[in-house]
Structure formats: structure tokens, C-alpha cells
């Protein structure tokens, strides 16, 4: 494999979402939006025909999605819920009924009405701070684009028809696109947009093919047939590399795959340092369907079960029975390992919601998470009942998000006690000793951590939001995302303070978020003396292996050095140097810059 003669080498940096290294030719896929060439008014006689045309496009879209779902390869069938969510979007009133109403009331053609409905939904999603939830607008857009194509009669290239080994380059790929990928031909993909929690990223991980997203201009800068190197571990993409670089990455690729195979075989061993310190390594999940992967990757429980998806995929609010069935199944499958269920952590303006909440100028600091639950106690009580009922089917722990002060803890515990009394009066059993904890993700909670320890059984430090709130950074805003710095001295000192207070009070301290699965962060987190780390399941084998290679005493010494450094860059550079000395093969095998 040789670089293209006469073509200039170029390098891009994106967001790594599925690890691995691939070298191959670029195949550009046009997933540009359908242009509406005609926006026109219709008269009363044309309304029924235009509504029928729209409904025919809906049916065609539904048939296409059902076909794709039925053809999904067996090894990714567990992720069919992604296409189920697209099918639900098709029928949701915010898209379907709104479009029909616009046709009937505004007397406009179906394409125009659909576009207006989508833009209205986009405005709502723009107010949602949670990265995972805000990324769901990409699913709504994907469905809308498919309907538009059916309205306009414009077919798009099927990725199933690719017959040579290539790397897909696109502005974006929908989950439906990724279900069509023939992984014997498609080596991996890169896109201009997307994030770590997008459904496209989830599918790339399920297919176990390298992927980098958020490159912004890859589809414009890369030509069809360009030779590419894609590093799904670091997010680096090299366009038209020279021969020396190709050889270097081929060696890195080989070493990476061998190391992955080695650590996968021992992923069920405990995460214990050479000098005997053991830390629990758990998984974060969004859906029930992920539990099998959690087991396969050696997780010692679920440290964070985000419960929002059940609310997002329901046409209305999910019932107590629906919630209970889901929580019980997770608890049963994971038993005897613990499952920490976080209560609802989204705002009232979520998709498919029946809660009327006014639009907010700054939803990140508005009515969301525990604040919404306290304002809507019936919604909250329904979820608490379901969690309590499920607690007898395994080792369930309850966790409240976005706690900023003592008063919120007192109020939620009062509601919890009321729900327990209701269940007692109904003769419904539950675990009376179920641990109750809170997420520490707001700076005010860090400051009063000593007071909060008196009211809960455990802390879970949510680093994603803590970094965002502490540094005033919107991590999904591409203009300031580079300032999102987990190694910032302020963040390290906040985590240190929380751990110190937890230790004094004798309560367990865990940490979840991207930091937990970052190889460079492991020495710091070990040195802090955390009880457990919770992360994406695929990160677990690597993290466990790193823990087994670093003596606790060494990690503590490194932390004492790091805590006195002045900048995030100094911290990162120090850790990179130390890791290269302690575990040199990680750099050689492509898990961070060598």
C-alpha cells in the first residue's frame, strides 16, 4: 500500500468513538440534505391529496426501516432498538401530526410542512443540555431526511452495495446506514459531525470497526480514492500519508490488535494493583440491551444506569410497570453484581413528553434532572416505585443527579420515604436497606461535600458535567469544546476534596464519565484512592490491565506531583511521560500518542 504520488499529506483531529487503526482508500458517501426546490401554497381541494402523499412517504419510510431491521446482522441484533426508536419517531405527534396540521391549516406542500415541523423540534432539542439526549436530534433529522427522499423520489446510495475494502467518508451517517454496512468490505468510517454518545458511534462500537467523528470538514477535504490512516483510539486521521508513516501505523495496528486480544482474555480478572489495592471497575449503560456487553467485557457491576431512554422512546410517559420490568431485568441479569440506577436526568422539554415546561434561555442551569422531579412529584414517585420494586431482584442502588445542596437531598428523601410507606401499605416488598447516593457534578456540591456525606450512603462523581459547570464549557459546542479539560488543576482539586470528605465519613466514592475510561487518567484516579470507576464497557479490559500494572504507592506519588502543577497541559504532559515509562507498550500499541 503506497501513498498517492503528487498528493499532499494532510492531518485531521476528530473525536475517537470506536478504537482501532485502519489504512485504506476513502469512499465518499453523499448524505447531503435533500434540497426542497419548490415550496408552494395549495388550495383547499389539494389538501387531502397532499396529506395522502405525505402518508404514503411515511409508509414507504416505515417499510424501508423494517426491512433494514430484519436484515441486521446477527451480531448487532441487540442494537435493533435504535431502528425501533426511528420507527417511533415516524409516528410521533411532534413530527407526523404537526406536519399534517401544517398542510391542512397553512395550506403548504408536504415537503415544506415537514421541514417546518423538523425545525420546530430542533429548537426544542437545542435547549437540552445533556449530550446523549441532545444528540437524539440527529435521529429525528435522519428520519425526516428519509421521508423527504421518499417524497421527492430521490434514492440514496445503499452502503450494502459497496464491494471493495474502503473507509467510508461522509458528512454524517444514520444508524440505518450503519446497519447496512458490510464489515467484510467497510473497514471503518469517519464523519464531519457526531459525538461519543450518538447512535452512529454506538453502532460502530457494536460492529467493532474503527470510527472517528466530529472532523467538521473531512468530506470536503478528502477526495474519493485518497489513501487514509484512521486511528479510532486517538481520533487522528492522516490523508495521503507517506510510506514511512504507513509502515509506522501498520506496525502500530498489528501491535494494537495483539494487545486487545491479550487483555480481552483476562478481562474477568480483578483490577488489583501489584501491591494489593483493589478498585471496582463497573460499566455505564443507556439501555437494557447493553447488559450482555457489560458482562462480556468483565464489568463488576453497573455503576451508572442512565434511565432517560425509556422516557424518550415512549410516545407518552412510561408507566410504572414498563419501568419496573426494565429495572428488574437489568438487576436479575447482573446479580449478584450491583446496579446503580440514576433517576431521570433530563428537562421537561424532552421529545415525546406530555409535561408542559416553558422554553429556557439556559437549560443547562434550568429546570432539569432532580429539579424537574421535585416539581413533578407524580412523575418522580412513579420512577421511585419502579426502582424500589425492582430492588428485591438483585443488588440495586438508587442515585439522584444534579444535587446542588442539602435541601434537595432532604426533599427527595422525604418523597422516597413516602413512596416506601405507600408500598408498605400495599404489601409490596422492596429492599429496605437499598443504598441511596447522589451524583457530585455541580461545584456547590463539591464545596459542601462534608455536609452531604451525613445524608447519603455513597457519592458518584460525574466528571462530564462537573468539568462543564466548573470551567463554563459547553462540551458539545465545537467552538469551545477544545477547552473541555479533565486535567485542569481545578478539576483535580475538586475530585480530591470530594474523595477526602467521603473518606472521613466512611462512605463509598465512585467516579463515572469519560475520565474513568481514559488511560492517562488512571494513575491520578488510583492515586486519589477511589473505591470504583464506571465507564463505557469497551474501555474496561484496558483500564483493568493498566490498574494491574501500576503500584498504588507509585500512583499516590504521581498524584502528589500532579496536584501541584499549574496547567492542564503540564498535567497531561507529565502523565504521558510517566505512562510511557511505566507501561511503554500502550504508546507503542496505539492507545495514546507514542
Buried (B, 14 or more C-beta within 10 A) or exposed (E): EEBBEEEEEEEBBBBBBBBBBBBBBBBBBEBEEBEBEEEEEBEEEBBEEBBEBBBEBBEBBBEBBEEBBEEBEEEBEBBBBBBEBBBBBBEBEBBBEBBBBBBBEEBBBBBBBBBBBBEEBEEBBEBBBBBBBBBBBBBBBBBBBBBBBBBBEEEBBEBBEBEEEBBBBBBBBBBBBBBBBEEEBBBBBBBBBBBBBBBBBBBBBBBBBBBBBBBBEBBEBBEEEBBBBBBBBBBBBBBBBEEEBBEBBBBBBEBBBEBBEEBBEEBBEEBBBEEEBBBBBBBBBBBBBBBEBBBBBBBBBBBBBBBBBBBBBBEEBBEBEBBBBBBBBBBEBBBEBBBBBBBBBBBBBBBBBEBEBEEBEEBBBBBBBBBBBBEBBEBBBBBBBBBBBBBBBBBBBBBBBBBBBBEBBEBBBEBBEEBBEBBEEEEEEBBEEBBBBBBBBBBEBBBBBBEBBEBBBBBBBBBBBBBBBBBEBBBBEEEEBEBBBBBBBEBBEBBBBBBBBBBEBEBBBBBBBBBBBBBBBBBBBBBBBBBBBBBBBBBBBBBBBBBBBBBBEBBBBBBEBBBEBEEBEBBBEBBBEBBBEBBEBBBBBBBBEB
